Amino acid sequence: MPYHYCLDSNFFIESWNVYYSPDVFIDFWDKLKNMAEDKICYITQEVFEELISGNNKKEDLLKEYIKNNKEIFVYKYNEEIEIIFIELIKDHDIIKLLDNKNNKNGADVLILAYAKYFDSTVVTRDSALINICKKHNIRYLLPHHFIRENNIKFIIQK
């Protein structure tokens, strides 16, 4: 299967708002889109929904970026992923993850299910999600390690 990285919503939100603002790091966002087109990274429908919801005006351009590239980024749910999801929610720690985060749409559990389905790496800063990845032997990376692993370079132009 082609996909290597499942991106969490916090990857996008923190990268956009804090670390790699598109007005300074436009090449980063183009590179990310290219990686999704090449089926290297993806997001779940639930992550997409998280990213386009809310009333934070600061994130309006991120919402636009995600909406404009939905077909590139979002991998659609399928029956095999559902079977993995059902197995995962039998884990008491995963139920606690859902309860503690008021995670009504199960986005974090679906990230885990997709990652297991594709044998892909979860890219996140969410410590609760990272702990569940460890428990279920799902590889994870912090965003800056994802950037390094993919040899994404930032070149200063004068």
One Martini backbone bead per residue (centre of mass of N, CA, C, O) as a GRO file, in nm:
protein
  158
    1MET     BB    1   0.098   0.035   0.020
    2PRO     BB    2   0.155   0.377  -0.026
    3TYR     BB    3   0.109   0.489   0.250
    4HIS     BB    4   0.306   0.652   0.526
    5TYR     BB    5   0.112   0.902   0.632
    6CYS     BB    6  -0.078   1.012   0.918
    7LEU     BB    7  -0.249   1.309   0.970
    8ASP     BB    8  -0.305   1.526   1.210
    9SER     BB    9  -0.460   1.814   1.300
   10ASN     BB   10  -0.220   1.937   1.469
   11PHE     BB   11  -0.025   1.956   1.239
   12PHE     BB   12  -0.173   2.181   1.085
   13ILE     BB   13  -0.231   2.395   1.303
   14GLU     BB   14   0.062   2.439   1.405
   15SER     BB   15   0.199   2.486   1.136
   16TRP     BB   16   0.024   2.729   1.046
   17ASN     BB   17   0.030   2.911   1.327
   18VAL     BB   18   0.353   2.867   1.411
   19TYR     BB   19   0.590   2.730   1.218
   20TYR     BB   20   0.448   2.737   0.889
   21SER     BB   21   0.363   2.987   0.763
   22PRO     BB   22   0.242   3.060   0.444
   23ASP     BB   23   0.379   3.349   0.412
   24VAL     BB   24   0.673   3.199   0.447
   25PHE     BB   25   0.601   2.862   0.382
   26ILE     BB   26   0.481   2.779   0.093
   27ASP     BB   27   0.652   2.526   0.014
   28PHE     BB   28   0.546   2.338   0.230
   29TRP     BB   29   0.246   2.325   0.124
   30ASP     BB   30   0.321   2.220  -0.155
   31LYS     BB   31   0.468   1.965  -0.064
   32LEU     BB   32   0.232   1.836   0.086
   33LYS     BB   33   0.050   1.816  -0.160
   34ASN     BB   34   0.244   1.639  -0.327
   35MET     BB   35   0.247   1.403  -0.126
   36ALA     BB   36  -0.055   1.344  -0.156
   37GLU     BB   37  -0.057   1.296  -0.462
   38ASP     BB   38   0.170   1.056  -0.412
   39LYS     BB   39   0.071   0.887  -0.162
   40ILE     BB   40   0.225   0.954   0.129
   41CYS     BB   41  -0.019   1.123   0.241
   42TYR     BB   42  -0.291   1.159   0.491
   43ILE     BB   43  -0.642   1.184   0.571
   44THR     BB   44  -0.918   1.184   0.741
   45GLN     BB   45  -1.240   1.276   0.747
   46GLU     BB   46  -1.230   1.366   1.049
   47VAL     BB   47  -0.997   1.561   1.018
   48PHE     BB   48  -1.127   1.737   0.812
   49GLU     BB   49  -1.364   1.824   0.995
   50GLU     BB   50  -1.190   1.957   1.212
   51LEU     BB   51  -1.050   2.170   1.018
   52ILE     BB   52  -1.339   2.307   0.912
   53SER     BB   53  -1.411   2.373   1.188
   54GLY     BB   54  -1.511   2.642   1.341
   55ASN     BB   55  -1.429   3.009   1.448
   56ASN     BB   56  -1.131   3.052   1.361
   57LYS     BB   57  -1.002   3.306   1.179
   58LYS     BB   58  -0.699   3.218   1.166
   59GLU     BB   59  -0.807   2.937   1.000
   60ASP     BB   60  -0.936   3.005   0.720
   61LEU     BB   61  -0.698   2.932   0.525
   62LEU     BB   62  -0.678   2.640   0.609
   63LYS     BB   63  -0.962   2.559   0.528
   64GLU     BB   64  -0.924   2.627   0.233
   65TYR     BB   65  -0.689   2.437   0.175
   66ILE     BB   66  -0.838   2.176   0.255
   67LYS     BB   67  -1.086   2.201   0.070
   68ASN     BB   68  -0.919   2.229  -0.204
   69ASN     BB   69  -0.764   1.930  -0.109
   70LYS     BB   70  -0.944   1.684  -0.041
   71GLU     BB   71  -0.893   1.475  -0.277
   72ILE     BB   72  -0.589   1.446  -0.192
   73PHE     BB   73  -0.598   1.385   0.131
   74VAL     BB   74  -0.851   1.203   0.144
   75TYR     BB   75  -0.928   0.893   0.282
   76LYS     BB   76  -1.152   0.659   0.247
   77TYR     BB   77  -1.363   0.472   0.396
   78ASN     BB   78  -1.367   0.120   0.492
   79GLU     BB   79  -1.425  -0.201   0.587
   80GLU     BB   80  -1.139  -0.265   0.695
   81ILE     BB   81  -1.125  -0.022   0.885
   82GLU     BB   82  -1.373  -0.097   1.052
   83ILE     BB   83  -1.259  -0.357   1.173
   84ILE     BB   84  -1.024  -0.220   1.318
   85PHE     BB   85  -1.190  -0.025   1.485
   86ILE     BB   86  -1.348  -0.239   1.646
   87GLU     BB   87  -1.098  -0.359   1.779
   88LEU     BB   88  -0.990  -0.101   1.919
   89ILE     BB   89  -1.255  -0.038   2.102
   90LYS     BB   90  -1.181  -0.280   2.307
   91ASP     BB   91  -0.987  -0.085   2.431
   92HIS     BB   92  -0.975   0.081   2.723
   93ASP     BB   93  -0.773   0.315   2.644
   94ILE     BB   94  -0.943   0.412   2.404
   95ILE     BB   95  -1.194   0.487   2.558
   96LYS     BB   96  -1.049   0.701   2.729
   97LEU     BB   97  -0.967   0.878   2.494
   98LEU     BB   98  -1.254   0.951   2.413
   99ASP     BB   99  -1.352   1.064   2.687
  100ASN     BB  100  -1.124   1.282   2.748
  101LYS     BB  101  -1.180   1.434   2.449
  102ASN     BB  102  -1.462   1.431   2.336
  103ASN     BB  103  -1.454   1.214   2.083
  104LYS     BB  104  -1.721   1.172   1.892
  105ASN     BB  105  -1.589   1.078   1.597
  106GLY     BB  106  -1.315   0.909   1.640
  107ALA     BB  107  -1.051   1.025   1.511
  108ASP     BB  108  -0.816   0.884   1.663
  109VAL     BB  109  -0.904   0.592   1.606
  110LEU     BB  110  -0.899   0.625   1.297
  111ILE     BB  111  -0.605   0.681   1.272
  112LEU     BB  112  -0.522   0.403   1.378
  113ALA     BB  113  -0.674   0.233   1.167
  114TYR     BB  114  -0.533   0.346   0.919
  115ALA     BB  115  -0.242   0.282   1.007
  116LYS     BB  116  -0.287  -0.023   1.014
  117TYR     BB  117  -0.385  -0.064   0.724
  118PHE     BB  118  -0.111   0.087   0.595
  119ASP     BB  119   0.137   0.095   0.775
  120SER     BB  120   0.151   0.378   0.909
  121THR     BB  121   0.244   0.695   1.014
  122VAL     BB  122   0.196   0.897   1.284
  123VAL     BB  123   0.129   1.253   1.285
  124THR     BB  124   0.205   1.402   1.608
  125ARG     BB  125   0.148   1.573   1.947
  126ASP     BB  126  -0.037   1.372   2.083
  127SER     BB  127   0.010   1.198   2.370
  128ALA     BB  128  -0.229   1.002   2.374
  129LEU     BB  129  -0.184   0.892   2.088
  130ILE     BB  130   0.106   0.798   2.130
  131ASN     BB  131   0.047   0.589   2.353
  132ILE     BB  132  -0.131   0.410   2.169
  133CYS     BB  133   0.078   0.353   1.958
  134LYS     BB  134   0.270   0.204   2.142
  135LYS     BB  135   0.073  -0.023   2.232
  136HIS     BB  136   0.013  -0.093   1.899
  137ASN     BB  137   0.266  -0.063   1.717
  138ILE     BB  138   0.264   0.241   1.613
  139ARG     BB  139   0.398   0.455   1.427
  140TYR     BB  140   0.558   0.771   1.517
  141LEU     BB  141   0.561   1.138   1.470
  142LEU     BB  142   0.685   1.426   1.484
  143PRO     BB  143   0.677   1.686   1.277
  144HIS     BB  144   0.992   1.741   1.264
  145HIS     BB  145   1.053   1.441   1.183
  146PHE     BB  146   0.895   1.436   0.922
  147ILE     BB  147   1.061   1.653   0.781
  148ARG     BB  148   1.332   1.510   0.802
  149GLU     BB  149   1.256   1.231   0.673
  150ASN     BB  150   1.164   1.406   0.396
  151ASN     BB  151   1.368   1.632   0.325
  152ILE     BB  152   1.270   1.913   0.416
  153LYS     BB  153   1.348   2.230   0.280
  154PHE     BB  154   1.470   2.557   0.371
  155ILE     BB  155   1.498   2.843   0.163
  156ILE     BB  156   1.663   3.135   0.143
  157GLN     BB  157   1.549   3.438   0.009
  158LYS     BB  158   1.657   3.764  -0.144
   0.00000   0.00000   0.00000
